[in-house]
Amino acid sequence: MPKFLLRICFLWVGLIGTSGYIIAQSDIDSLEKQLQVVEAPKDSLNILYSLTRHFASRDNELGFKYSDIFLRLARREKDSSQIVRAYLMRGLCLVFSDKLEEAKSEIRKIADYSFSHESELAVQTGQYLGNINRSLGYLDSAQFYYNKALSNVTDSSTWYNMQKSLASLEYSSGKVTATLERLHFVLEYERRLGKSRIASTCNNIAVIYSNRNESQKANKFYLMAIEESKKVGDETSRSMLTAQRGAARTYLEIGELENAKLHLNNAYLIYESFDNPSILSQLYFINGELLVKEGKVDSAAIFYNQLIALAESIQFREQKLNAIVNYLHFQFQQDNYDVDRWINELESDDLEVNLSMKKSINEILNQYYLQKLDYKKSRYFLEQYWVTKDSIEGLEQENYISELETKYETEKKDTEIASLSQQAQIQALELSQRNTQLVVAGVALLLVVLAGFIFYQQRKYKHQQAVSDIEQRMLRLQMNPHFIFNAL
């Protein structure tokens, strides 16, 4: 990830993490004055936090100064949450000083505490470490920390942004299938909540399908992006331009030239609101391809010449090289190999391009030197072409195997979870049955005891009755002699 993009990521994290990242200068002056007079340590810590966040990207020296004071005061107060925030701010200052390894080291000191205690700080810590590792090229570590942040997210907005960050990271890692699955998931979420960025997500999905040469699927999502842009009245936006251009390109690949022409004209109309040579070069290329397929080679040549002229003003090297490659493809189709200047540009030693572009360049150079009867160079670039192609296919195969392994492990875990859940249900059922049996046995025992007690009471009552009867009879027998004696 380029450094300027990393800085944008950190500014974005600041904006979504807590409010008040961007502070007016008058407020900064007020905060600095308050810091001189405030007595409560908690208030001082909050002021220092705001000042460090503000100056980290604006005045690095002041940012470090406030972060050091912030950390010392937080340690003195033994406030764990504030210590975590202080380390995060120190890491932020190091990021904006381009000291990424040091920034990672500082933030990792508090990562374990942050992930196990406070969700808001855990999200911020995960995002910071994810951005840093991604910039350093440690994509697996970046994904690990993004997932850590995602597992602590409590609000839907941050969750949504984290999902898009993970999709971007997975795509950078070559995990195309996983990226598509995540983007489809995000798209469903956006539709359910009526998000306004549906068109952007549709474009992202379409680009991936287009890169996989699945033109029909790509076309479907480009058209979906166009419809979504119209729904929100966003008909002159960058998303609409991307969708119209993509629809024109995919219709061209499918062979529906009239539809391709319609969407290309729409893209030209929208482009009038922009000033981007890179986008215009892509439109020229599509226009040239369209005219070639229509058999209008002379008209196509005009657009290809405009394309190569425009290449001079394109800022990003890879996009310029792409324009040159497209131009040379057309010239070779017309059997024109008088293109030495552009061949020298492609043979430059300092080219740093992706494998796909390297493959295209080697193919062009092989074709050029073959026509020039320089078989040594032609063979060299042909070998380089096959090496690059094998590298791409090997990488795709590795990514495919990696994705399959990930899916297998996920399914295995899901199966284990389902099995454990089933076992838990069976155990719960067995426990329930055992409890029922115990209850029934207890009730039966209680009834037996109650019956025995009633039977015993009845026997006792009868026995007492019999004894009472005998005692009364004996009394009567004892009374009779006395009565007789007295009577006499």
C-alpha positions as CSV (number, residue, x, y, z in Angstrom):
1,M,0.0,0.0,0.0
2,P,1.5,3.4,-0.9
3,K,2.3,5.6,2.0
4,F,-0.2,8.3,1.1
5,L,-3.0,5.7,1.0
6,L,-1.8,4.4,4.4
7,R,-2.1,7.9,5.8
8,I,-5.6,8.2,4.3
9,C,-6.5,4.9,6.0
10,F,-5.3,6.3,9.4
11,L,-7.2,9.5,8.9
12,W,-10.3,7.4,8.1
13,V,-9.9,5.3,11.2
14,G,-9.6,8.5,13.2
15,L,-12.8,9.8,11.8
16,I,-14.8,6.6,12.4
17,G,-13.2,5.8,15.7
18,T,-14.3,8.7,17.7
19,S,-15.7,12.1,16.9
20,G,-13.7,15.3,17.0
21,Y,-10.6,14.2,15.0
22,I,-10.7,17.3,12.9
23,I,-10.5,20.3,15.3
24,A,-10.7,24.0,14.4
25,Q,-7.5,26.0,15.2
26,S,-9.5,28.2,17.7
27,D,-10.4,25.0,19.5
28,I,-6.8,23.9,19.5
29,D,-5.7,27.2,21.1
30,S,-8.5,26.8,23.7
31,L,-7.4,23.2,24.5
32,E,-3.7,24.2,24.9
33,K,-4.8,27.0,27.3
34,Q,-7.0,24.6,29.3
35,L,-4.1,22.2,29.6
36,Q,-2.2,24.9,31.5
37,V,-4.9,25.4,34.1
38,V,-6.9,22.2,34.4
39,E,-6.4,20.4,37.7
40,A,-8.3,17.1,37.2
41,P,-5.9,14.4,35.7
42,K,-8.8,12.9,33.7
43,D,-9.5,16.2,32.0
44,S,-5.8,16.6,31.2
45,L,-5.7,13.2,29.7
46,N,-8.6,13.8,27.4
47,I,-7.2,17.2,26.3
48,L,-3.8,15.5,25.6
49,Y,-5.5,12.8,23.6
50,S,-7.3,15.4,21.4
51,L,-4.1,17.4,20.9
52,T,-2.0,14.4,20.0
53,R,-4.6,13.2,17.4
54,H,-4.7,16.6,15.9
55,F,-1.0,17.2,15.6
56,A,0.0,13.6,14.6
57,S,-0.7,14.3,10.9
58,R,-0.1,18.1,10.9
59,D,3.0,18.8,13.1
60,N,4.8,15.6,13.9
61,E,7.1,17.2,16.5
62,L,4.2,18.6,18.5
63,G,2.4,15.3,18.1
64,F,5.3,13.4,19.7
65,K,5.6,16.0,22.4
66,Y,2.0,15.7,23.5
67,S,2.0,11.9,23.1
68,D,5.0,11.6,25.5
69,I,3.2,13.8,28.1
70,F,0.0,11.9,27.6
71,L,1.8,8.5,28.2
72,R,3.6,9.7,31.3
73,L,0.4,11.1,32.9
74,A,-1.6,8.0,32.0
75,R,1.1,5.8,33.7
76,R,1.2,8.1,36.7
77,E,-2.6,7.8,37.1
78,K,-2.4,4.0,36.4
79,D,-5.3,4.4,34.0
80,S,-5.1,1.3,31.7
81,S,-7.5,2.6,29.0
82,Q,-5.6,5.9,28.8
83,I,-2.3,4.1,28.6
84,V,-3.7,2.1,25.6
85,R,-4.9,5.3,23.9
86,A,-1.4,6.9,24.6
87,Y,0.4,4.0,22.8
88,L,-2.1,4.2,19.9
89,M,-1.4,7.9,19.6
90,R,2.4,7.4,19.7
91,G,2.0,4.7,17.0
92,L,0.0,7.2,14.9
93,C,2.8,9.8,15.2
94,L,5.3,7.1,14.1
95,V,3.1,6.2,11.1
96,F,3.1,9.8,9.9
97,S,6.9,9.9,10.4
98,D,7.1,6.8,8.0
99,K,8.5,4.7,10.8
100,L,6.1,1.8,10.3
101,E,8.1,-1.0,12.0
102,E,8.5,1.2,15.2
103,A,4.8,2.1,15.0
104,K,3.8,-1.6,14.8
105,S,6.1,-2.4,17.8
106,E,4.6,0.4,19.9
107,I,1.0,-0.6,19.3
108,R,1.7,-4.3,19.8
109,K,2.7,-3.5,23.4
110,I,-0.9,-2.9,24.3
111,A,-2.6,-5.2,21.7
112,D,-3.3,-8.1,24.1
113,Y,-4.8,-5.8,26.7
114,S,-6.8,-3.9,24.2
115,F,-8.3,-7.0,22.5
116,S,-9.3,-8.6,25.8
117,H,-10.8,-5.5,27.5
118,E,-12.4,-2.7,25.6
119,S,-14.3,-3.1,22.3
120,E,-13.8,0.5,21.0
121,L,-10.0,0.4,21.7
122,A,-9.8,-3.1,20.3
123,V,-11.4,-2.0,17.0
124,Q,-8.9,0.9,16.8
125,T,-5.9,-1.3,17.7
126,G,-7.0,-3.9,15.1
127,Q,-7.4,-1.3,12.4
128,Y,-4.1,0.4,13.1
129,L,-2.1,-2.8,13.1
130,G,-4.0,-4.1,10.1
131,N,-3.2,-0.9,8.1
132,I,0.5,-1.0,9.1
133,N,1.0,-4.7,8.3
134,R,-0.8,-4.2,5.0
135,S,1.5,-1.3,4.1
136,L,4.6,-3.4,5.1
137,G,3.3,-6.3,2.9
138,Y,2.4,-8.7,5.7
139,L,-1.0,-9.4,4.3
140,D,-1.8,-12.4,6.5
141,S,-1.0,-10.4,9.6
142,A,-3.1,-7.5,8.3
143,Q,-6.0,-9.9,7.8
144,F,-5.6,-11.3,11.3
145,Y,-5.8,-7.8,12.9
146,Y,-8.7,-6.7,10.7
147,N,-10.6,-9.8,11.8
148,K,-9.7,-8.9,15.4
149,A,-11.1,-5.5,14.9
150,L,-14.2,-6.8,13.2
151,S,-14.9,-9.2,16.1
152,N,-15.1,-6.3,18.5
153,V,-17.2,-4.0,16.3
154,T,-20.5,-2.9,17.9
155,D,-21.9,-0.4,15.4
156,S,-23.1,-1.3,11.9
157,S,-21.2,1.6,10.1
158,T,-17.8,0.4,11.3
159,W,-18.7,-3.2,10.7
160,Y,-19.6,-2.3,7.1
161,N,-16.4,-0.4,6.5
162,M,-14.3,-3.2,8.0
163,Q,-16.0,-5.7,5.6
164,K,-15.0,-3.6,2.7
165,S,-11.4,-3.3,4.0
166,L,-11.2,-7.0,4.3
167,A,-12.5,-7.5,0.8
168,S,-9.9,-5.1,-0.5
169,L,-7.2,-7.0,1.4
170,E,-8.3,-10.4,0.2
171,Y,-8.2,-9.2,-3.3
172,S,-4.7,-7.8,-2.8
173,S,-3.7,-11.2,-1.5
174,G,-5.0,-12.9,-4.6
175,K,-8.0,-14.5,-2.8
176,V,-10.4,-13.7,-5.5
177,T,-13.1,-16.2,-4.6
178,A,-13.1,-15.1,-1.0
179,T,-13.2,-11.4,-2.1
180,L,-16.3,-12.1,-4.3
181,E,-18.1,-13.9,-1.4
182,R,-17.4,-11.1,0.9
183,L,-18.5,-8.4,-1.6
184,H,-21.7,-10.3,-2.3
185,F,-22.3,-10.4,1.4
186,V,-21.7,-6.7,1.7
187,L,-24.0,-6.0,-1.3
188,E,-26.9,-7.9,0.4
189,Y,-26.2,-5.9,3.6
190,E,-26.3,-2.6,1.6
191,R,-29.5,-3.5,-0.1
192,R,-31.2,-4.5,3.1
193,L,-30.3,-1.2,4.7
194,G,-30.7,0.9,1.6
195,K,-27.1,2.1,1.5
196,S,-26.1,4.6,-1.1
197,R,-22.9,2.9,-2.1
198,I,-24.5,-0.1,-3.8
199,A,-23.3,1.1,-7.2
200,S,-19.7,1.2,-6.0
201,T,-19.9,-2.4,-4.6
202,C,-21.5,-3.6,-7.9
203,N,-18.6,-2.0,-9.8
204,N,-16.0,-3.8,-7.6
205,I,-17.7,-7.1,-8.2
206,A,-17.9,-6.4,-11.9
207,V,-14.2,-5.6,-12.1
208,I,-13.2,-8.9,-10.5
209,Y,-15.4,-10.9,-12.9
210,S,-14.0,-8.9,-15.8
211,N,-10.4,-9.7,-14.7
212,R,-11.5,-13.4,-14.6
213,N,-12.7,-13.0,-18.2
214,E,-16.3,-13.7,-17.1
215,S,-17.7,-10.9,-19.3
216,Q,-21.4,-11.9,-18.9
217,K,-21.3,-11.7,-15.1
218,A,-19.2,-8.5,-15.2
219,N,-21.7,-7.0,-17.6
220,K,-24.6,-7.9,-15.3
221,F,-23.1,-6.1,-12.3
222,Y,-22.0,-3.0,-14.4
223,L,-25.6,-2.7,-15.5
224,M,-26.8,-3.1,-11.9
225,A,-24.4,-0.3,-10.9
226,I,-25.9,1.9,-13.6
227,E,-29.4,1.3,-12.3
228,E,-28.5,1.8,-8.7
229,S,-26.8,5.2,-9.6
230,K,-29.9,6.3,-11.3
231,K,-32.1,5.4,-8.3
232,V,-30.1,7.8,-6.1
233,G,-29.9,10.5,-8.7
234,D,-26.1,10.0,-9.0
235,E,-25.8,10.0,-12.8
236,T,-22.6,12.0,-13.3
237,S,-20.5,10.4,-10.5
238,R,-17.3,8.4,-10.7
239,S,-19.2,5.2,-10.0
240,M,-21.6,5.9,-12.9
241,L,-18.6,6.6,-15.2
242,T,-16.9,3.4,-14.1
243,A,-20.2,1.4,-14.7
244,Q,-20.8,2.9,-18.2
245,R,-17.2,2.3,-19.2
246,G,-17.3,-1.2,-17.9
247,A,-20.6,-2.0,-19.6
248,A,-19.2,-0.7,-22.9
249,R,-16.1,-2.9,-22.5
250,T,-18.0,-6.1,-21.6
251,Y,-20.6,-5.6,-24.3
252,L,-17.6,-5.3,-26.7
253,E,-16.2,-8.6,-25.4
254,I,-19.6,-10.3,-25.7
255,G,-20.0,-9.0,-29.2
256,E,-23.0,-6.7,-28.8
257,L,-21.5,-3.7,-30.6
258,E,-24.5,-1.4,-30.6
259,N,-24.9,-1.7,-26.8
260,A,-21.2,-1.1,-26.4
261,K,-21.4,2.0,-28.5
262,L,-24.4,3.3,-26.5
263,H,-22.6,2.9,-23.1
264,L,-19.4,4.3,-24.5
265,N,-21.2,7.5,-25.6
266,N,-22.7,7.7,-22.1
267,A,-19.3,7.4,-20.6
268,Y,-17.9,10.2,-22.8
269,L,-20.8,12.5,-21.7
270,I,-20.1,11.8,-18.0
271,Y,-16.3,12.2,-18.5
272,E,-16.9,15.9,-19.4
273,S,-17.2,16.5,-15.6
274,F,-13.8,14.9,-14.9
275,D,-10.2,15.7,-15.9
276,N,-8.4,12.3,-15.7
277,P,-6.1,11.3,-18.5
278,S,-6.1,7.7,-17.3
279,I,-9.9,7.3,-17.6
280,L,-9.8,9.0,-21.0
281,S,-7.1,6.6,-22.2
282,Q,-9.3,3.7,-21.3
283,L,-12.2,5.3,-23.3
284,Y,-10.0,5.8,-26.3
285,F,-8.9,2.2,-26.1
286,I,-12.4,0.8,-26.0
287,N,-13.4,3.2,-28.8
288,G,-10.4,1.9,-30.9
289,E,-11.3,-1.7,-30.3
290,L,-15.0,-1.0,-31.2
291,L,-14.0,0.6,-34.5
292,V,-11.6,-2.3,-35.3
293,K,-14.5,-4.8,-34.8
294,E,-16.7,-2.6,-37.0
295,G,-14.0,-2.7,-39.7
296,K,-13.2,1.0,-39.5
297,V,-9.4,0.6,-39.1
298,D,-8.5,4.2,-40.2
299,S,-10.9,5.7,-37.6
300,A,-9.5,3.3,-35.0
301,A,-6.0,4.5,-35.8
302,I,-7.0,8.1,-34.8
303,F,-8.1,6.9,-31.4
304,Y,-5.0,4.8,-30.9
305,N,-2.8,7.8,-31.8
306,Q,-4.7,9.9,-29.4
307,L,-4.2,7.1,-26.8
308,I,-0.4,7.1,-27.2
309,A,-0.3,10.9,-27.2
310,L,-2.3,10.9,-24.0
311,A,0.1,8.3,-22.4
312,E,2.7,11.1,-22.0
313,S,0.4,12.9,-19.6
314,I,-0.6,9.9,-17.5
315,Q,0.9,10.2,-14.0
316,F,1.0,6.6,-12.9
317,R,3.6,4.5,-14.7
318,E,1.6,1.3,-14.9
319,Q,-1.4,3.0,-16.5
320,K,0.9,4.7,-19.0
321,L,2.5,1.3,-19.9
322,N,-1.0,-0.2,-20.3
323,A,-1.8,2.6,-22.8
324,I,1.5,1.8,-24.7
325,V,0.8,-1.9,-24.8
326,N,-2.7,-1.4,-26.1
327,Y,-1.4,1.0,-28.8
328,L,1.3,-1.5,-29.9
329,H,-1.2,-4.3,-30.1
330,F,-3.2,-2.2,-32.6
331,Q,-0.1,-1.3,-34.6
332,F,1.0,-4.9,-34.8
333,Q,-2.4,-5.9,-36.0
334,Q,-1.9,-3.4,-38.9
335,D,1.6,-4.9,-39.5
336,N,3.3,-1.6,-38.4
337,Y,6.4,-2.3,-36.5
338,D,8.0,1.1,-36.8
339,V,7.5,1.8,-33.0
340,D,11.1,1.8,-31.7
341,R,10.5,4.6,-29.3
342,W,7.8,2.7,-27.4
343,I,9.7,-0.5,-27.5
344,N,12.6,1.2,-25.7
345,E,10.1,2.5,-23.1
346,L,8.9,-1.1,-22.5
347,E,12.5,-2.4,-22.3
348,S,13.4,0.0,-19.5
349,D,15.3,-1.7,-16.6
350,D,13.5,0.1,-13.8
351,L,10.0,-1.3,-14.6
352,E,8.1,-2.2,-11.5
353,V,4.8,-3.7,-12.7
354,N,2.5,-6.6,-11.7
355,L,2.8,-10.0,-13.3
356,S,-0.1,-9.5,-15.7
357,M,1.4,-6.4,-17.1
358,K,4.9,-8.0,-17.3
359,K,3.3,-10.9,-19.3
360,S,1.7,-8.4,-21.8
361,I,5.0,-6.5,-22.2
362,N,7.0,-9.7,-22.8
363,E,4.4,-10.9,-25.4
364,I,4.7,-7.5,-27.2
365,L,8.5,-7.5,-27.2
366,N,8.7,-11.1,-28.4
367,Q,6.4,-10.3,-31.3
368,Y,8.3,-7.2,-32.2
369,Y,11.8,-8.8,-32.2
370,L,10.4,-11.8,-34.1
371,Q,9.3,-9.4,-36.9
372,K,12.7,-7.7,-36.8
373,L,14.4,-11.1,-37.2
374,D,16.2,-10.7,-33.9
375,Y,15.7,-14.3,-32.9
376,K,17.9,-14.1,-29.8
377,K,15.9,-11.3,-28.2
378,S,12.7,-12.8,-29.5
379,R,13.5,-16.1,-27.8
380,Y,14.5,-14.3,-24.6
381,F,11.2,-12.4,-24.3
382,L,9.3,-15.6,-25.2
383,E,11.0,-17.4,-22.3
384,Q,10.2,-14.5,-20.0
385,Y,6.6,-14.6,-21.2
386,W,6.2,-18.3,-20.3
387,V,8.0,-17.8,-17.0
388,T,5.6,-14.9,-16.1
389,K,2.6,-16.9,-17.3
390,D,3.7,-19.9,-15.3
391,S,4.2,-17.6,-12.3
392,I,0.6,-16.2,-12.7
393,E,-0.9,-19.7,-13.1
394,G,1.2,-20.9,-10.2
395,L,0.0,-18.0,-8.1
396,E,-3.6,-18.6,-9.1
397,Q,-3.3,-22.3,-8.4
398,E,-1.7,-21.5,-5.0
399,N,-4.5,-19.0,-4.2
400,Y,-7.1,-21.5,-5.4
401,I,-5.6,-24.3,-3.2
402,S,-5.4,-21.8,-0.3
403,E,-9.0,-20.9,-0.8
404,L,-10.0,-24.5,-1.0
405,E,-8.0,-25.3,2.2
406,T,-9.7,-22.3,3.9
407,K,-13.1,-23.5,2.8
408,Y,-12.3,-27.1,3.9
409,E,-11.1,-25.8,7.3
410,T,-14.2,-23.6,7.6
411,E,-16.5,-26.5,6.6
412,K,-14.6,-28.8,9.0
413,K,-15.0,-26.4,11.8
414,D,-18.7,-25.9,10.9
415,T,-19.1,-29.7,10.9
416,E,-17.3,-30.0,14.2
417,I,-19.5,-27.3,15.7
418,A,-22.6,-28.9,14.2
419,S,-21.4,-32.3,15.6
420,L,-20.7,-30.8,19.0
421,S,-24.0,-29.1,18.9
422,Q,-25.8,-32.3,18.0
423,Q,-23.9,-34.1,20.8
424,A,-24.8,-31.4,23.2
425,Q,-28.5,-31.8,22.1
426,I,-28.3,-35.5,22.6
427,Q,-26.7,-35.1,26.0
428,A,-29.3,-32.5,26.9
429,L,-32.0,-34.9,25.7
430,E,-30.5,-37.8,27.7
431,L,-30.2,-35.6,30.7
432,S,-33.8,-34.5,30.3
433,Q,-34.9,-38.1,30.1
434,R,-32.8,-39.0,33.1
435,N,-34.3,-36.1,35.0
436,T,-37.8,-37.2,33.9
437,Q,-37.1,-40.7,35.1
438,L,-35.7,-39.4,38.4
439,V,-38.8,-37.2,38.9
440,V,-41.1,-40.1,38.1
441,A,-39.2,-42.4,40.5
442,G,-39.3,-39.6,43.1
443,V,-43.0,-39.2,42.7
444,A,-43.6,-43.0,42.8
445,L,-41.4,-43.2,46.0
446,L,-43.3,-40.3,47.5
447,L,-46.6,-42.0,46.7
448,V,-45.4,-45.3,48.2
449,V,-44.2,-43.5,51.4
450,L,-47.5,-41.6,51.6
451,A,-49.5,-44.8,51.1
452,G,-47.4,-46.6,53.8
453,F,-47.8,-43.7,56.1
454,I,-51.6,-43.7,55.6
455,F,-51.7,-47.5,56.0
456,Y,-49.7,-47.2,59.2
457,Q,-51.9,-44.4,60.5
458,Q,-55.0,-46.5,59.8
459,R,-53.5,-49.6,61.6
460,K,-52.5,-47.4,64.5
461,Y,-56.0,-45.9,64.7
462,K,-57.6,-49.4,64.7
463,H,-55.2,-50.6,67.3
464,Q,-55.9,-47.7,69.6
465,Q,-59.6,-48.2,69.0
466,A,-59.4,-51.9,70.0
467,V,-57.3,-51.0,73.1
468,S,-59.9,-48.4,74.1
469,D,-62.7,-50.9,73.7
470,I,-61.0,-53.5,75.9
471,E,-60.3,-50.9,78.6
472,Q,-63.9,-49.8,78.7
473,R,-65.1,-53.4,79.0
474,M,-62.7,-54.1,81.8
475,L,-63.9,-51.0,83.6
476,R,-67.5,-52.2,83.2
477,L,-66.5,-55.7,84.6
478,Q,-64.8,-54.0,87.5
479,M,-67.8,-51.8,88.3
480,N,-70.4,-54.6,88.5
481,P,-69.1,-56.3,91.7
482,H,-69.0,-53.0,93.6
483,F,-72.5,-52.2,92.4
484,I,-73.7,-55.6,93.6
485,F,-71.9,-55.2,96.9
486,N,-73.3,-51.8,97.6
487,A,-76.8,-52.9,96.6
488,L,-76.7,-55.7,99.2
